[in-house]
Amino acid sequence: MGRRPHRPCRLRGRLTLAVVLRRLGQAFVTLAGAGVLVFGMLAVTPGDPARRVLEARGITEPSPPAIAAVREELRLDDPLVVRFARWAGGVLTGDLGISWRTGSPVIQEFVTRLPATLRLTGAALVLAVALALVLGAAAAAAPGRWPDVAARAVALVMLVVPSFVLGVVVLDVLVVRAGLGRVIADGTWATVFLPALTLALASAAGWSRVLRTSLLEARSAPYLQVSAARGASRRRRLRVHQLPNAAPPFLTMIGLGSAALIGGAPIVESVFTWPGIGRYTVEAINARDMPVVVGFTLVAVVVYVVMSLLVDLVCAAIDPRLRQRTSS
């Protein structure tokens, strides 16, 4: 009997499992560190938390007995380590605390407004990817010529103008003067385009620049010259060779930028009165409602870490070199 044939797929599977386990461990450590920093932000906030709770509830001059009652209710006199353990245990079970302003659980307030925020960020992600593909591909198709110059100029303008300025301009020019859209958005698909476009522009600009650079680097690769010598058309070389090899850095930017869309949502939601988590957080900042602010910060960090993990795994699956580098 001969030797059993070698099965490289099993080895590849073990390598993929090692990549997943290592990335999960890194994500867990990052989330643990972020949790410590977020709780530290809540703990070192100046002023008496009990007094801020009462002020957030509309009591401008709280009495000492009322302050003492709130401190006992929130168990603010416990040691810092005990408070952190209680807070971390609550976070692991989905408890982000109680809003000082409304008295409702923060997670409940977020869940109520989550569909509107997901609708906005999802539409913005689609628009940003589409714009980045158009601008990046147009620039890389004719480097140094007018399509490249025009695409880079448009991307530069989109990148340097702040989102709140874009939002105000869009409201004034398109909504108020041209009558396109509504001044007050209601969180539905019918009113999502303008705020989503405003939120997407900055991300699309950065992603298009990365895509252009990656496509130009892939364009000068030896295998592409071999493909051209064999008679492959420009469109086929772009689809079969350039785009797949330019995908990892582009996907990385999209993954990290998707999390950044959550961070940029408060400004856009406030400008367009979008009824999402971002606008609610801005109102909480104005009212010094720290549990809401800390909860939003923690949610944004979790989204960022999860998206980074997913992007790393997708890039490792696309590019075997990354998978081997991670598993070595």
N, C-alpha and C positions, 0 to 999 in steps of 0.2 A: 504493500500500500504506500502511495506517495504521501508527501507532506500536505497538511491542510492548507488550502489557498489563503493567502493574506487578504484580510478584509479591512481596507483603509477606512471604510465608513464608520466602523466601531471606534477607531482611534479619533476620527473627526468628531464623533458624538461626545466622547469623553472630553476632548478639548473644548467643545462648545459648553458642556456642563461646567467645566472648570472656569470658563469665562463668565458664565452666569453667576456662579457662586462667588467668585471674586468681586464682581461688580455689585452684587447684592451686599456683600460685606462692606465695601466702600460706601455704598449708599446709606447703610445703617449707621456707620460711624459719622458720616456727614450730618445725617438727621439728628443724631444724638448731640453733636456739638452745636448744631443750630438751635436745638431745644434749650440748651443751657444758656446760649446768648439771648434768645428771645425772653426767657424767664428773667434773666438778668436785667433786660430792658424794663420789664415790669417792676422788678424789685427796686431798682435805683431811681425810679421816677421821683423827682422832688415833690415834697408835700405829703400830707397825711392822706393815704388812700381812702380812709373812712370819710374824711371831710370832702374829698373829691366826689365820692359816691353820692353824698347828700347834695352837693352843689350840682351834679349832673342831673339829679332828680328835681331840681328847681328850688331847693332850699338854700337861699343865698347866705344866711347867717345861721348855720346849724349850732344847736346848743351842745354843751359838753356831754350831757346824758345821751343825746341822740348819736353823737360821734362814738361814745363808748359802746352803745348798743350795736352799731354797725361793725365796729372792730370785733366785737364778740361774735356777731353773725358770720363775718368773713374769716374768723379765726386768724386775725392779723398779728396777734401777740405770740403765735407759735414760732419756734425757731425757724430760721430761713431754710435749713435742710428739710425740715418736716413740711414746710409749705411747698418746697420744690417737689418733693416726693408726691405730695397730694396733687399738685398741678400736673406733673408728668403722668401720674396714673389716670387722671381725668382725660388728658389729651389722648392717651392710648385707647381710651374707651369712647372717644369722640366728644368729650366734654371740654369746650373751650372757655368755660366760665360763664358768668352772668353779666349782661350789659349793665353798666352803672346808670345809663340814661333811661333805658326802657324797663329794666328788671327782668327781661326775657333771656333765655339761654342764647349765647352768641351763635352756637351752631344752628339753632332754629332760625335765627335772623338770616344767617348765611344761606341756609337751604331754601328759604322763601325767595331769596333774590338770585339764587344760583342759575336758574334757567335763563334769565335775561343776560347774565354775564357770559354764560356758555354760548348763547346765541351770538352775542357781539364778538367774542374772541374767535369763535369758529368761523364766522363770516370774514373777520379780519385776517385770519390765517389763510383762508382760501384766496382772498384778494392779494395778500402779500406774496404768496407763492406764485400766483399767476403773473403779477407785475415783475417779480424778480426773474422769472423764466424769460419773459419777453425782453426785458432790458438787458439781462446778462447774455442771452443768446444773440441778440442783435449786436451788442458791443463786441462779442467774441467773433462773430462772423466776418467783421470787417475792421480789424484792429488798425487804429490810426486814421481811419477814414471818417466821413461825416456821420454814419450811424453810430460808430463808437463814441465820437465826441458828443453827439446829441444825447445818447443814452447815459453817458457819464455825467453830463451837465444836469440832466433831469434827476438822476440819482443823488447828486450833490445837493441840489435844492431840497429834495425830499428829506435828506438826512440832517441838514443843518437847521431847518425851520422847526421850532418846537411844536409839539402836538397841540398844545392849547391855542397857539397862534393859528395853526391850520384849522382847528375847530371853529374859532371865531370867524375866520375868513370864509369858511364854508357856510356857516350860518348866515353871515351877512350877505354874501354874494349869491349863493345858490338858493337858500331858503327864503330869506326876507325879500331880496330884490327880484330874483328870478321865479320865486314861488314854487320851487322844487322841494318836495319833502315837507316836514312839519317842524315847527320851532321846538315843540315839546314831544320828545320821543316816548312811546308807550311800552317799549320793550318787545315789540312784535317784529316779525320778519318784514312787515310793510315799512317800518321806519329804521331798519338796521343798516341800510347801505351807506348813508353818509357818515354816521359815526364809525362804522367798520372801516370805511375807506380812510378816514382820518387816522385811525389807530394803526392801519396797515402800512402807511406810506414810509415811515422811518425804517421799519423792519425790511420792507421790500428793497429800499435803497441799499442797505448794508448787505443783504443776501445777494443782490444782483452783482455787487462788486466782487464778492467771493466767487460766485459762479463764473463770472468773466475770467478771473485769474485762473481758476481751475481748468476751464475749457482751453485757455491759451496754453497752459502747461501741458495738458493732454494732447494738444494739437501738435506739439513739437516732439512727441514721443516717437521712438524708432518704429514701433509696431504700426503707428498710423501712417508713416511713410511707406511701409511695406504694403499696407492695405491700399493706399493710393496707387502704388505701382501695379497692383493686381487689378486695377480698374474699378475699384469701389467708388461710388459717387460720393459727393460731399455730404449729402443728406444721410446716406448710410454710414459714413464714417462718424458723423455727429451722433447718430442714434445708437450705433453698435459699440463704438469705442470711446468717444469723447464724453458723452453724458454719463455712462456707467463709471468711468474713472474719475469724473468730477463730482460724482454723487456723495462720497463720504464727507468732505468738508462742507458741501452745501447742505446735506442732511443735518450735520452737526449744528450749523448756524440756524436752521429751521427749528430744531429741537430746543435749543437754548433760547431762541427768539420767541418761541411759542410761550415759554414761561415768562419771558419779558413782557408779552402782551398782557398778561394778568397784572403785572406791576404797573403798566401804563394805563390800564383801564380806569382807575379812579379819576384821572384828569379828563379823559374823553367823556366818561359817563357824567361828570359834573357839568361839562360844557353843554352837552346835549340832553341834560336831565334824564339820562338813561337809568331806569330803576333797577340797578344791579348792585353787586357787592361793593364795587369800587366807589360809587356815589355814597352808599351807606357808610363806608369807612371814612370818607372825607367829612361827612357830617359828624362822625364819632371823633375825629381829630379836632374839629372845632369845639366840640363839647367836652374834650379831654376824657373821652370814654376809653380808657386804656385797655380793658379786656378785648374790645372789638379791634383796636389797632394791633394789639399783640396777636390776636387770632388771625387777622388778615395777613400779618407778616409771616406767621407760621405756615399758613396755607400756601402763600406764595413760595416759600422755601421748599415745601413738600412738592409742589408742582415742578419747581425747577430741578430738584434732585431726581424725581421720577422721570421727567423728560430727558434729563442727561443720561440716566440709566438706559432708557429705551433707545436713545440715539446710539449709545456705545454698542449695544447689542446688535442693532440693525447694521451699523457700519462694520462690525466684526463679521456678521453674516455675509455682507456684500463683498468685503475685501479679505481674502484669506491671510494676507500679510498682517493685518491687525489682529486676527484671531491667533496666529502663531506668536506674535509679539506679546499679546496679553497672557497667553498660557505658558510662556517660557519663564 
